[in-house]
Amino acid sequence: MKTTLKLIVALALGTATLALRAAPEKQKNWIPPATKIYAQALSEQTMASHPELLSLTFHGVPPGLTKVYTMFAGSYVDRIGNPDDPDDIMVSELGITIVDPRWHRTRDAVRKFVMLMPLRDAAGENVGLLVAAYKNPVDSGKGEKDFFLAGTALRDDLEKLIPSYTALFQPAK
């Protein structure tokens, strides 16, 4: 019995170690155009004017596709084209907001607070997902309400700059 238990533990640990070493990269489900799109320019401009942000990403279904939920612009350029996670898709499809304090995320180098919000165009229509990750130092004293208000204000400001969803995919000027 002890030998069997040791073997099970050894196998479990070995599998976990292999999984950590050989974590595959996500398969892209969309390739952006060669030229910078308007959404990418918005992400870069917003990041430059908001030092409290760690990242800002735009998600949705690129024009001409169906149910291909992807990150199509953002501060993590190498992740553009990665498929969305189930919580991202839920925000896009249902129009809900997720307030994510990232409690006990010890693998993250910097403490952060993440807001997953419906992305809206100038007409106020939900057209996808906006993810804003805020720096959250231990001594910030900020909580869910502070980040919710900051995130939704940021999203509402961006909304005014988005004439339509398809405009986000047009070449940046």
matplotlib code that plots the C-alpha trace (Angstrom):
import matplotlib.pyplot as plt

x = [0.0, 2.8, 4.6, 1.5, 0.9, 4.5, 4.2, 1.0, 2.6, 5.8, 3.7, 1.6, 4.6, 6.4, 3.4, 3.1, 6.7, 6.5, 3.4, 5.2, 8.3, 6.5, 3.5, 2.5, 1.9, -1.7, -2.6, -3.5, -7.1, -6.6, -3.7, -3.8, -3.2, 0.4, -0.5, -1.4, -5.2, -7.1, -7.8, -4.0, -3.4, -6.1, -4.5, -1.1, -2.4, -4.4, -1.4, 0.8, -1.7, -2.5, 0.6, -1.7, -2.3, -0.3, -2.2, -5.2, -6.5, -9.4, -11.2, -14.0, -14.9, -12.9, -15.1, -15.9, -15.6, -18.2, -17.7, -13.9, -13.3, -9.8, -7.6, -7.3, -5.3, -3.5, -0.4, 0.7, 1.4, 2.6, -0.8, -2.8, -4.7, -4.8, -8.2, -10.3, -10.8, -14.3, -14.7, -13.7, -16.4, -18.9, -18.4, -18.6, -21.8, -23.6, -22.4, -21.5, -18.6, -16.1, -14.3, -11.2, -9.0, -6.5, -6.3, -3.5, -2.0, 1.6, 2.9, 2.2, 5.3, 3.2, 0.0, -2.8, -6.5, -8.3, -11.5, -13.2, -15.9, -18.1, -16.5, -18.9, -19.0, -20.1, -23.7, -23.4, -23.7, -21.7, -19.3, -16.8, -14.6, -12.1, -9.7, -7.8, -5.2, -4.3, -1.3, -2.4, 0.5, 0.0, -0.2, -2.6, -5.7, -7.8, -10.6, -13.2, -15.2, -12.2, -11.1, -14.7, -15.1, -11.7, -12.3, -15.7, -14.7, -11.8, -14.1, -16.7, -14.0, -12.8, -16.4, -16.6, -13.6, -15.1, -17.5, -18.2, -16.8, -15.5, -13.6, -11.4, -10.0, -9.3, -5.7, -4.5, -4.0]
y = [0.0, 2.5, 1.7, 2.3, 5.6, 6.7, 5.8, 7.8, 10.8, 10.5, 10.3, 13.2, 15.4, 14.3, 15.1, 18.5, 19.3, 18.3, 20.4, 23.4, 22.9, 22.2, 24.6, 25.0, 28.4, 29.2, 28.5, 31.7, 31.9, 35.2, 37.0, 40.8, 42.8, 43.9, 47.5, 48.8, 48.9, 51.7, 49.6, 49.0, 52.8, 53.4, 50.9, 52.5, 56.0, 55.0, 53.1, 56.2, 58.5, 56.2, 55.2, 53.3, 50.7, 47.5, 46.5, 47.3, 44.8, 44.7, 41.5, 40.3, 38.6, 40.1, 41.2, 38.4, 35.7, 34.0, 32.9, 33.4, 35.3, 36.7, 39.4, 41.7, 44.7, 45.5, 46.2, 42.5, 42.5, 38.9, 37.8, 39.4, 36.6, 34.4, 32.8, 34.3, 32.5, 31.5, 34.5, 36.8, 35.3, 35.6, 39.3, 39.7, 37.6, 38.7, 42.3, 41.8, 43.3, 41.2, 42.8, 40.6, 41.5, 38.7, 37.6, 35.2, 35.3, 34.7, 33.9, 37.5, 39.7, 42.8, 43.0, 43.9, 44.4, 43.4, 44.8, 42.9, 45.1, 45.3, 47.2, 49.8, 51.9, 55.6, 54.5, 52.7, 49.2, 46.4, 45.2, 43.1, 43.1, 45.6, 44.3, 46.8, 45.6, 48.2, 48.3, 47.6, 48.2, 46.7, 50.2, 51.6, 51.3, 50.8, 48.3, 46.9, 50.1, 52.3, 50.0, 49.6, 53.3, 53.9, 51.0, 52.0, 55.7, 54.6, 52.4, 55.2, 57.6, 55.1, 54.5, 58.1, 57.4, 54.2, 55.2, 51.5, 48.1, 47.7, 51.1, 49.4, 47.2, 50.0, 51.1, 53.6, 57.1]
z = [0.0, 0.9, -2.3, -4.4, -2.6, -3.1, -6.8, -7.2, -5.4, -7.5, -10.7, -9.8, -8.9, -12.1, -14.2, -12.6, -13.1, -16.8, -17.2, -15.8, -18.0, -21.2, -21.0, -24.7, -26.1, -27.0, -30.6, -32.3, -33.7, -35.6, -37.2, -37.2, -40.4, -41.1, -40.5, -37.0, -36.4, -34.7, -31.6, -31.2, -31.4, -28.8, -26.5, -26.9, -26.4, -23.3, -21.7, -22.3, -20.6, -17.7, -15.7, -13.2, -15.8, -16.2, -19.4, -21.6, -24.1, -26.6, -27.2, -29.5, -32.8, -35.7, -38.6, -41.0, -38.4, -36.2, -32.6, -32.9, -29.7, -29.6, -28.2, -31.2, -29.7, -26.5, -24.5, -24.8, -28.5, -28.4, -27.2, -30.0, -31.7, -28.6, -28.1, -25.3, -22.0, -20.9, -18.6, -21.5, -23.7, -21.0, -20.7, -24.5, -24.8, -21.7, -21.3, -17.6, -15.7, -13.8, -10.9, -10.3, -7.3, -8.2, -4.5, -3.7, -7.2, -6.0, -9.5, -10.7, -10.4, -9.5, -7.5, -9.8, -10.0, -13.2, -14.7, -17.5, -19.0, -22.0, -24.8, -26.2, -29.3, -29.4, -29.7, -26.4, -28.0, -26.4, -29.1, -27.2, -24.1, -22.6, -20.0, -17.8, -15.4, -12.7, -10.5, -6.9, -4.5, -1.0, 0.5, -2.1, 0.2, -3.0, -3.2, -5.6, -5.7, -6.5, -9.4, -10.6, -10.9, -12.5, -15.0, -16.0, -16.4, -18.6, -20.7, -21.0, -22.2, -24.8, -25.9, -27.3, -29.5, -31.1, -33.9, -34.6, -33.9, -37.5, -37.1, -34.5, -37.2, -39.7, -40.2, -37.5, -38.7]

ax = plt.figure().add_subplot(projection="3d")
ax.plot(x, y, z, "-o")
ax.set_aspect("equal")
plt.show()
